[in-house]
Amino acid sequence: MQTAEIRGAKVLLPSDDEPAVHAWPYSDPLEEEKVANTHFTSLDLTSHRLVDINLNRCRFTGSRLMGVSLARVSMSDVLFEGCQFDYATWEQVKVTGDVAFIGCSFKEAEIIGSDLRGAVFDDCAFAANIKSTKMSGADLRGSDLSGLSGLASLHGAQVTELQLRQLSEVMIRDLDLTITELPL
C-alpha cells in the first residue's frame, strides 16, 4: 500500500495492480456513484458534471478539469498533481480524509459552501472566488494567492509570511478599501 506524504497529509494512493486510466469510464453527468482506487492520468473532464460523487483513493495526474462542475462531491485520500481547475464550479465539496493538490491551477474558479478543512494546496495558482467555505487547517503555503477573492473563507488556514503581502492585496479588493495618504 503506497502513500504520498505532502505537508502532513498522508494520501493513500490507488494500488499499482491496475494501469493508469487515460479516459473517463463514466457517464456525463455522473451522479450518485463511488469512484475508487483509480489513477487517472492526462484525463480531460472539461465541462463535465459530477453530482453526489464519492472519490476515494484516487490520483489525478496532468488532467484537465476546466469548467468541471462538482456538486456535493466527497473526497478522501485523493491526490491531484498538475491539474487544471480553471473556470470550475465547486458547490458543497467536502474533504473527509487526506486530500492534496500539487501544482494545480484554479483560475476564475468558484468554490462555494464547501468544506476544505485540512486539504493541502502546494504550489497552486489561486485566482478563485471562494464563498462560505471552511478552510481551517488547510495548508496554502507555497501557493500563489494574489488572484484570490473571499478572504473570510481562509479563516484558520496556514500561510507563510511571504503570502501576507498577497493577502493584504486580497483584503483591499474584497473590502473595496481606498488607500489614501494622510495630509500633513
MIGUDO-98414 format. One record per residue (C-alpha): residue in one letter; x negated, y negated, z negated. Coordinates in steps of 0.25 Angstrom, whole numbers, plus 2048, in hexadecimal, padded with zeros to 3 digits. Each point is the difference from the previous one (the first is absolute). Example, Ala and Ser with C-alpha at 12.3 -4.5 7.8 and 13.67 -1.06 7.14 Angstrom:
! residues 2
 resn   X   Y   Z
    a 7CF 812 7E1
    s 7FA 7F2 802
! end
This chain:
! residues 184
 resn   X   Y   Z
    m 800 800 800
    q 7F9 7F3 805
    t 803 7F3 7FA
    a 7FB 7F2 804
    e 7FD 7F6 7F4
    i 802 7F1 804
    r 7FE 7F7 7F4
    g 806 809 7F6
    a 80B 805 809
    k 7FE 80F 802
    v 808 804 80C
    l 802 80F 802
    l 7FE 802 80F
    p 807 80A 809
    s 7FA 80D 801
    d 7F5 802 80B
    d 807 80D 805
    e 808 7F9 80B
    p 7FA 7F7 80A
    a 803 7F1 800
    v 80D 7FC 807
    h 800 7F6 80C
    a 80F 7FF 803
    w 80B 7FD 7F6
    p 808 80D 800
    y 80D 7FA 7FA
    s 80C 7F8 806
    d 801 7F1 800
    p 807 7FC 7F7
    l 7FB 80A 7F6
    e 80A 801 7F4
    e 800 807 7F3
    e 7F4 809 803
    k 7F3 804 7F9
    v 7F3 7FF 807
    a 7F5 807 7F9
    n 7F2 806 801
    t 7FD 7FA 80E
    h 7F4 7F8 805
    f 805 7F7 80B
    t 7F6 7F9 809
    s 801 7F6 80B
    l 80F 800 7FE
    d 809 7F6 807
    l 80C 7FD 7F7
    t 802 7F2 807
    s 80F 7FC 7FD
    h 804 80D 7F9
    r 80A 800 7F5
    l 7FE 809 7F3
    v 80B 800 7F6
    d 801 808 7F3
    i 7F3 807 803
    n 7F6 806 7F6
    l 7F2 800 805
    n 7F7 80A 7F7
    r 7F1 804 803
    c 7FF 7F9 80D
    r 7F5 7F9 807
    f 801 7F6 80B
    t 7F3 7FC 807
    g 7FF 7F6 80B
    s 80F 7FF 802
    r 809 7F5 806
    l 80C 7FD 7F7
    m 803 7F3 806
    g 80F 7FB 7FE
    v 803 80D 7F8
    s 80C 7FF 7F7
    l 7FE 807 7F3
    a 80D 800 7F7
    r 800 808 7F3
    v 7F4 807 803
    s 7F8 807 7F4
    m 7F1 803 801
    s 7F7 809 7F8
    d 7F2 804 803
    v 800 7F8 80D
    l 7F4 7FA 807
    f 800 7F6 80B
    e 7F3 7FD 807
    g 7FE 7F6 80B
    c 80F 7FF 802
    q 808 7F4 806
    f 80D 7FC 7F9
    d 801 7F3 807
    y 80F 7FB 801
    a 804 80C 7F8
    t 80C 7FF 7F6
    w 800 807 7F3
    e 80C 800 7F7
    q 801 807 7F3
    v 7F3 808 803
    k 7FB 807 7F3
    v 7F2 805 7FC
    t 802 80C 7F7
    g 7F2 805 800
    d 7F2 7FC 804
    v 801 7F9 80E
    a 7F5 7F8 807
    f 7FE 7F7 80C
    i 7F2 7FE 805
    g 7FE 7F6 80C
    c 80E 7FF 803
    s 807 7F3 806
    f 80D 7FA 7FB
    k 801 7F4 809
    e 80E 7FA 800
    a 806 80C 7F8
    e 80C 7FF 7F7
    i 7FF 807 7F3
    i 80D 7FF 7F8
    g 805 805 7F3
    s 7F5 80B 800
    d 7F8 806 7F4
    l 7F2 801 804
    r 7FA 801 7F2
    g 7F3 807 7FF
    a 7FE 800 80F
    v 7F1 7FD 805
    f 7FE 7F7 80C
    d 7F1 7FF 804
    d 7FB 7F8 80B
    c 80F 7FD 805
    a 804 7F3 807
    f 80D 7FB 7F9
    a 808 7F6 808
    a 80C 806 7FA
    n 80D 7F9 7FA
    i 802 807 7F3
    k 80D 7FE 7F9
    s 805 806 7F3
    t 7F6 80B 800
    k 7F9 806 7F4
    m 7F1 801 801
    s 7FB 801 7F2
    g 7F3 808 800
    a 7FF 7FF 80F
    d 7F1 7FF 804
    l 7FE 7F5 80A
    r 7F2 7FE 7FF
    g 7F8 7FF 80D
    s 80C 7FC 808
    d 803 7F3 807
    l 80C 7F9 7F9
    s 7FF 7F3 807
    g 80C 802 809
    l 809 806 7F5
    s 80D 7FA 7FC
    g 807 804 7F3
    l 7F6 7FD 7F5
    a 80A 804 7F5
    s 800 80E 804
    l 7F1 801 7FD
    h 803 7FF 7F1
    g 7F7 80A 7F9
    a 7F8 804 80D
    q 7F1 801 800
    v 7F8 7F6 808
    t 7F2 7FB 800
    e 7FB 7F2 7FC
    l 7FC 7FD 80F
    q 80F 803 803
    l 805 7F5 7F7
    r 7FD 7F5 80B
    q 809 808 80A
    l 80B 801 7F5
    s 7FF 7F1 7FD
    e 803 7FD 80F
    v 80B 80A 7FF
    m 806 7F9 7F4
    i 7FF 7F2 807
    r 808 806 80C
    d 80A 808 7F7
    l 803 7F4 7F7
    d 7FF 7F6 80B
    l 7F7 7F8 7F8
    t 7FB 7F2 805
    i 7F2 7FE 7FC
    t 7FC 7F1 7FE
    e 7F5 7F8 7FA
    l 801 7F9 7F3
    p 800 7F1 802
    l 7F4 7F9 7F9
! end
